[in-house]
Amino acid sequence: MATDAVVSRELKSLQEELSTSQRERVSSIPSPAAGASGTTATPPPPPIEAAEERELRDQLRELVNEVTTFFAEAEKNISAHPTQSVVGAMLVGILIGRLLGRR
């Protein structure tokens, strides 16, 4: 359950960073009032970018939900079978140690 909270916090911070960078990008686009002062204003980004941003947000939300579900199921399985989980983790650790030790 602690890992679930950590992963959720990390994913939320990624979402916040994404929204912050999007706000910065939007604020860096010159306003139409700047065009009235004699310089030509660049047109706003095409709506395709907005659709791509929405798609990215949806994918991030889906990732958060999938990771949360995965950790919840893993925690239930570990709680239901603690001995098997410890033995399995030990075997995986030994296998990784042997593979890394050969290099």
C-alpha positions as CSV (number, residue, x, y, z in Angstrom):
1,M,0.0,0.0,0.0
2,A,2.9,2.3,0.7
3,T,4.3,1.7,-2.8
4,D,0.9,2.5,-4.3
5,A,1.0,5.9,-2.6
6,V,4.5,6.6,-3.8
7,V,3.6,5.7,-7.4
8,S,0.5,7.8,-7.2
9,R,2.4,10.8,-5.9
10,E,5.1,10.4,-8.6
11,L,2.5,10.2,-11.4
12,K,0.6,13.2,-10.0
13,S,3.9,15.2,-10.0
14,L,4.5,14.2,-13.6
15,Q,1.0,15.4,-14.5
16,E,1.6,18.7,-12.7
17,E,5.0,19.2,-14.5
18,L,3.2,18.6,-17.8
19,S,0.5,21.1,-17.1
20,T,3.1,23.6,-15.9
21,S,5.1,23.3,-19.1
22,Q,2.0,23.7,-21.1
23,R,1.0,26.9,-19.3
24,E,4.6,28.2,-19.8
25,R,4.4,27.4,-23.5
26,V,1.0,29.1,-23.8
27,S,2.2,32.2,-21.9
28,S,5.3,32.5,-24.2
29,I,3.1,32.9,-27.3
30,P,2.8,36.6,-28.0
31,S,-0.7,38.1,-27.6
32,P,-2.6,39.7,-30.5
33,A,-2.0,43.1,-28.7
34,A,1.7,42.7,-29.5
35,G,0.7,42.6,-33.2
36,A,-1.0,46.0,-32.9
37,S,2.3,47.6,-31.9
38,G,3.7,47.1,-35.3
39,T,5.2,43.6,-35.1
40,T,3.5,40.7,-36.7
41,A,2.0,38.3,-34.2
42,T,2.5,34.6,-34.7
43,P,-0.8,32.7,-35.1
44,P,-1.9,30.5,-32.1
45,P,-0.9,26.9,-32.3
46,P,-3.2,24.8,-34.4
47,P,-5.9,22.8,-32.6
48,I,-4.1,19.6,-33.4
49,E,-1.7,20.3,-30.6
50,A,-4.6,20.7,-28.2
51,A,-5.9,17.3,-29.3
52,E,-2.5,15.8,-28.9
53,E,-2.3,17.3,-25.4
54,R,-5.7,15.9,-24.4
55,E,-4.6,12.5,-25.8
56,L,-1.4,12.7,-23.7
57,R,-3.4,13.6,-20.6
58,D,-5.8,10.7,-21.2
59,Q,-2.9,8.3,-21.7
60,L,-1.3,9.5,-18.4
61,R,-4.6,9.1,-16.6
62,E,-4.9,5.6,-18.0
63,L,-1.3,4.8,-17.0
64,V,-2.0,6.0,-13.4
65,N,-5.1,3.8,-13.2
66,E,-3.3,0.8,-14.6
67,V,-0.3,1.2,-12.3
68,T,-2.6,1.7,-9.3
69,T,-4.6,-1.4,-10.2
70,F,-1.5,-3.4,-10.7
71,F,-0.1,-2.5,-7.3
72,A,-3.4,-3.2,-5.6
73,E,-3.6,-6.6,-7.1
74,A,0.0,-7.4,-6.3
75,E,-0.5,-6.4,-2.7
76,K,-3.6,-8.7,-2.5
77,N,-1.7,-11.6,-3.9
78,I,1.3,-11.0,-1.6
79,S,-1.0,-10.8,1.4
80,A,-2.8,-14.0,0.4
81,H,0.4,-16.0,-0.3
82,P,3.3,-14.4,1.8
83,T,5.5,-17.5,1.8
84,Q,5.3,-18.1,-1.9
85,S,6.0,-14.4,-2.5
86,V,9.1,-14.4,-0.3
87,V,10.5,-17.6,-1.9
88,G,9.7,-16.2,-5.4
89,A,11.5,-12.9,-4.6
90,M,14.5,-14.8,-3.3
91,L,14.8,-16.9,-6.4
92,V,14.5,-13.9,-8.7
93,G,17.2,-12.2,-6.6
94,I,19.5,-15.2,-6.9
95,L,18.9,-15.4,-10.6
96,I,19.6,-11.7,-11.1
97,G,22.7,-11.9,-8.9
98,R,24.1,-14.8,-10.9
99,L,23.4,-13.1,-14.2
100,L,25.1,-9.9,-13.1
101,G,28.0,-11.8,-11.5
102,R,29.0,-13.3,-14.8
103,R,30.0,-10.0,-16.4
